[in-house]
Amino acid sequence: MEIPKYSELYTIILKTLNDGQIHSKKELKQAVIQEFKLDAKSQQALLASGSQTLLDSRVGWATTYLKKALVISSPKRAQFQITQRGMNLLEKFNEINELVLLSFPEFKAFKQNRPSKGKILETGDVIEDNSPREVLEQAYREYNQTLKEELLTELYRMDPYRFEQLVVNLLVKMGYGLPAPSGNWQKSSGDEGIDGIVNADPLGFEAIYIQAKRYQEGNTVGRPELQRFVGALAGHGASKGLFMTTSSFTKGAREFAEKNLNAKIVLVDGSSLAQFMIDHDLGVSTENIFHLKKLDSDFFED
């Protein structure tokens, strides 16, 4: 029995969530099994990599795309709840598909960043706009962006103390301080604008003064916060400062940091923070590795 595409799961997932309650991914998966009458063989079919079942993968991507359209939310990891927009959608349409979701600007913007599926000619033939390699690379970027957003969702939920420890662990993985339990982190004595200090090198010749703010999405860091941070740096006679946030910085804040002549200020916003975590394997694990190979021309040379 053929497993439905992820886009074919939108309707049953929304209908399952339409009671307004929070449902787990396991419950949504079971609803899909019952709706499409999937037998045991279909339920156990694996991706080509063998790392996950096709059904789990497609339920996962269906919920991801529904979240992109803001018709469902995820109050906790692997748990989902319909939004008012989702309820309104079910009242208006019997079937929810890609075209329906494209009526929402958030989903349309997301889809525009995906690889082109080609142009359809009058003959019915399809001309691909991108090469297979371009499609692979674009798919990787899309997957990576989704992972970054998932990481940020977890960071928004994290308590301030754990977020501070995460910053320490990240800096140690990036080569600052020592790979000790504290990472040579010194908790600030309470000076306004400074959360802690970490060695810029293993020997401790220089120090980086850090402000780590676990802000919610949309709660941007503005110029006043940067001014207080720079003032705190001056009070310590510091020349290097790192301001890290799960949110973002206003244009004024970035301009202030760039033009400041008294200290080198590095700003790390939520998107950059999540990418650093991915690059340094913090809070993520490698699910699979694909080796993209090409012909070795030298091997066939006479």
Sequence and secondary structure as in RCSB ss.txt:
>XXXX:A:sequence
MEIPKYSELYTIILKTLNDGQIHSKKELKQAVIQEFKLDAKSQQALLASGSQTLLDSRVGWATTYLKKALVISSP
KRAQFQITQRGMNLLEKFNEINELVLLSFPEFKAFKQNRPSKGKILETGDVIEDNSPREVLEQAYREYNQTLKEE
LLTELYRMDPYRFEQLVVNLLVKMGYGLPAPSGNWQKSSGDEGIDGIVNADPLGFEAIYIQAKRYQEGNTVGRPE
LQRFVGALAGHGASKGLFMTTSSFTKGAREFAEKNLNAKIVLVDGSSLAQFMIDHDLGVSTENIFHLKKLDSDFF
ED
>XXXX:A:secstr
     GGGGHHHHHHHHTTSS EEHHHHHHHHHHHHT  HHHHH B TTSSSBHHHHHHHHHHHHHHHTTSEEEE
ETTEEEE HHHHHHHHH SS  HHHHTTSHHHHHHHHTS    EE TTS EE SS HHHHHHHHHHHHHHHHHHH
HHHHHHHS HHHHHHHHHHHHHHTT S SSTTTT EE  S TT  EEEESSTT SSEEEEEEE   TT  B HHH
HHHHHHHHHHHT SEEEEEESS B HHHHHHHHH SSSEEEEE HHHHHHHHHHTTSS             GGGG
  
